[in-house]
Amino acid sequence: MASVSIPPPPLEMEPLEMDGDDGWMVHPEDWQGLRAERRRRQRAAQERRRRQLAAQKRWRRQRAEEEERQLMQATPPTPPSSPPPRVTPPPTRQENCSPKQGKLKTMKLHRRRDEKVAAAAKPQSKSLPRSWWPWRTDADGSAPHAGECGICFEAFSLNDDDRRRVVFFPCMHAKQCLNCAMSHVEAQSASSGDVKCPWCNAQLCMPHVVVNVPPGAIWM
């Protein structure tokens, strides 16, 4: 008697769907899992990007602070000037001049003394801004840090280092925030190496900016 082979029962095929991105055949119940995995990868990529931007901002801020410290160490402090000697008017001889003439001579001597004091103070006033580089504003963000950057039009702020007002030397223009000033200096240094002020086209003394704004800066 010949043996009869019984074929196996047919397999029940579950419906499949095509993933449009990679062309894989997936089960419908796995579709939500793939979408969740894709969203997870996107969030991870966004988090890595956010950390990279934060690290870059922190590095730029540290570099600006280091350049400022080097500049302050390289600049010797201005020694205080001694007051000019007091000019004592000579005694008037009553036998040679009248009281009115003696008073006129005394007034002339006082006028000469005032002129000498003013002349001695003029050279000192020119060197004061370099000694005032570490000057800081009040914590409430008053006058020097009010207004907005003339490049990005963002408001200045003492709470955000990138939004602090900075000043270029020696032209004393302070119309830009730290972020825009660093971008301007880096772009010109990379292209030609000749860094100039974006407002007056004056040659900057060094390719860096100072965070602490001195008196006498041009705000507007």
URBELMO-V641313 format. One record per residue. N is the residue number from 1. RES is the residue in three letters. SS is DSSP state (helix for helix, strand for strand, loop for the rest). NEAR is the number of other ideal C-beta (glycine too) atoms within 8 Angstrom. D_FIRST is the distance of its C-alpha to the first C-alpha in whole Angstrom. Layout:
n->[N,N]
res->[RES,RES]
ss->[SS,SS]
near->[NEAR,NEAR]
d_first->[D_FIRST,D_FIRST]
//
This chain:
n->[1,2,3,4,5,6,7,8,9,10,11,12,13,14,15,16,17,18,19,20,21,22,23,24,25,26,27,28,29,30,31,32,33,34,35,36,37,38,39,40,41,42,43,44,45,46,47,48,49,50,51,52,53,54,55,56,57,58,59,60,61,62,63,64,65,66,67,68,69,70,71,72,73,74,75,76,77,78,79,80,81,82,83,84,85,86,87,88,89,90,91,92,93,94,95,96,97,98,99,100,101,102,103,104,105,106,107,108,109,110,111,112,113,114,115,116,117,118,119,120,121,122,123,124,125,126,127,128,129,130,131,132,133,134,135,136,137,138,139,140,141,142,143,144,145,146,147,148,149,150,151,152,153,154,155,156,157,158,159,160,161,162,163,164,165,166,167,168,169,170,171,172,173,174,175,176,177,178,179,180,181,182,183,184,185,186,187,188,189,190,191,192,193,194,195,196,197,198,199,200,201,202,203,204,205,206,207,208,209,210,211,212,213,214,215,216,217,218,219,220]
res->[MET,ALA,SER,VAL,SER,ILE,PRO,PRO,PRO,PRO,LEU,GLU,MET,GLU,PRO,LEU,GLU,MET,ASP,GLY,ASP,ASP,GLY,TRP,MET,VAL,HIS,PRO,GLU,ASP,TRP,GLN,GLY,LEU,ARG,ALA,GLU,ARG,ARG,ARG,ARG,GLN,ARG,ALA,ALA,GLN,GLU,ARG,ARG,ARG,ARG,GLN,LEU,ALA,ALA,GLN,LYS,ARG,TRP,ARG,ARG,GLN,ARG,ALA,GLU,GLU,GLU,GLU,ARG,GLN,LEU,MET,GLN,ALA,THR,PRO,PRO,THR,PRO,PRO,SER,SER,PRO,PRO,PRO,ARG,VAL,THR,PRO,PRO,PRO,THR,ARG,GLN,GLU,ASN,CYS,SER,PRO,LYS,GLN,GLY,LYS,LEU,LYS,THR,MET,LYS,LEU,HIS,ARG,ARG,ARG,ASP,GLU,LYS,VAL,ALA,ALA,ALA,ALA,LYS,PRO,GLN,SER,LYS,SER,LEU,PRO,ARG,SER,TRP,TRP,PRO,TRP,ARG,THR,ASP,ALA,ASP,GLY,SER,ALA,PRO,HIS,ALA,GLY,GLU,CYS,GLY,ILE,CYS,PHE,GLU,ALA,PHE,SER,LEU,ASN,ASP,ASP,ASP,ARG,ARG,ARG,VAL,VAL,PHE,PHE,PRO,CYS,MET,HIS,ALA,LYS,GLN,CYS,LEU,ASN,CYS,ALA,MET,SER,HIS,VAL,GLU,ALA,GLN,SER,ALA,SER,SER,GLY,ASP,VAL,LYS,CYS,PRO,TRP,CYS,ASN,ALA,GLN,LEU,CYS,MET,PRO,HIS,VAL,VAL,VAL,ASN,VAL,PRO,PRO,GLY,ALA,ILE,TRP,MET]
ss->[loop,loop,loop,loop,loop,loop,loop,loop,loop,loop,loop,loop,loop,loop,loop,strand,strand,strand,loop,loop,loop,loop,loop,loop,strand,strand,strand,helix,helix,helix,helix,helix,helix,helix,helix,helix,helix,helix,helix,helix,helix,helix,helix,helix,helix,helix,helix,helix,helix,helix,helix,helix,helix,helix,helix,helix,helix,helix,helix,helix,helix,helix,helix,helix,helix,helix,helix,helix,helix,helix,helix,helix,helix,helix,loop,loop,loop,loop,loop,loop,loop,loop,loop,loop,loop,loop,loop,loop,loop,loop,loop,loop,loop,loop,loop,loop,loop,loop,helix,helix,helix,helix,helix,helix,helix,helix,helix,helix,helix,helix,helix,helix,helix,helix,helix,helix,helix,helix,helix,helix,helix,helix,helix,helix,helix,helix,helix,helix,helix,helix,helix,loop,loop,loop,loop,loop,loop,loop,loop,loop,loop,loop,helix,helix,helix,loop,loop,strand,loop,loop,loop,loop,loop,loop,strand,loop,loop,loop,loop,loop,helix,helix,helix,loop,strand,strand,strand,loop,loop,loop,loop,loop,strand,loop,loop,strand,strand,helix,helix,helix,helix,helix,helix,helix,helix,helix,helix,helix,helix,helix,helix,loop,loop,loop,loop,strand,loop,loop,loop,loop,loop,loop,strand,loop,loop,loop,loop,loop,loop,strand,loop,loop,loop,loop,loop,loop,loop,strand,loop,loop]
near->[2,3,4,4,4,4,4,4,4,4,4,4,5,5,5,9,9,8,11,3,4,4,5,6,6,11,8,8,6,8,11,7,8,10,8,8,8,8,8,8,8,8,8,8,8,8,8,8,8,8,8,8,8,8,8,8,9,8,8,11,11,8,8,14,9,8,10,12,8,8,12,9,6,5,9,3,5,9,4,4,6,4,4,8,4,5,8,4,9,4,4,10,6,7,3,4,8,5,6,6,9,11,8,8,11,10,8,8,10,9,8,9,11,8,8,10,9,8,7,10,8,8,7,10,7,6,9,9,10,8,9,9,12,6,8,4,10,5,5,4,10,8,6,10,12,7,7,7,14,7,10,7,6,8,7,14,9,9,4,7,8,10,13,13,13,13,12,12,9,6,11,12,12,13,10,14,15,14,10,11,12,11,8,11,13,8,8,13,9,5,6,4,6,6,9,9,10,7,9,6,6,8,6,13,5,6,7,9,12,12,11,9,13,12,6,5,11,9,9,4]
d_first->[0,4,6,9,13,15,19,22,24,27,30,33,36,40,42,44,48,50,53,55,57,55,52,49,46,47,46,49,49,50,53,55,55,55,59,60,59,61,64,64,64,67,69,69,70,73,74,74,76,79,79,80,82,84,84,86,88,89,90,92,94,94,95,98,99,99,101,104,104,105,107,109,110,111,114,116,118,121,124,126,130,133,135,138,141,144,147,150,152,156,159,161,164,166,170,168,166,166,163,162,161,160,157,156,156,154,151,151,150,147,146,146,144,141,141,140,138,136,136,134,132,130,129,127,125,124,122,121,118,116,117,115,112,111,112,110,110,110,106,107,106,109,111,110,106,106,105,102,101,103,99,96,99,97,99,101,100,101,97,95,96,95,97,100,103,104,107,107,110,113,113,112,110,108,106,102,100,98,95,97,99,97,95,98,99,95,95,98,98,95,96,100,101,104,104,106,107,105,108,111,109,111,110,108,110,107,103,102,103,105,103,107,109,113,116,117,113,113,111,111]
//
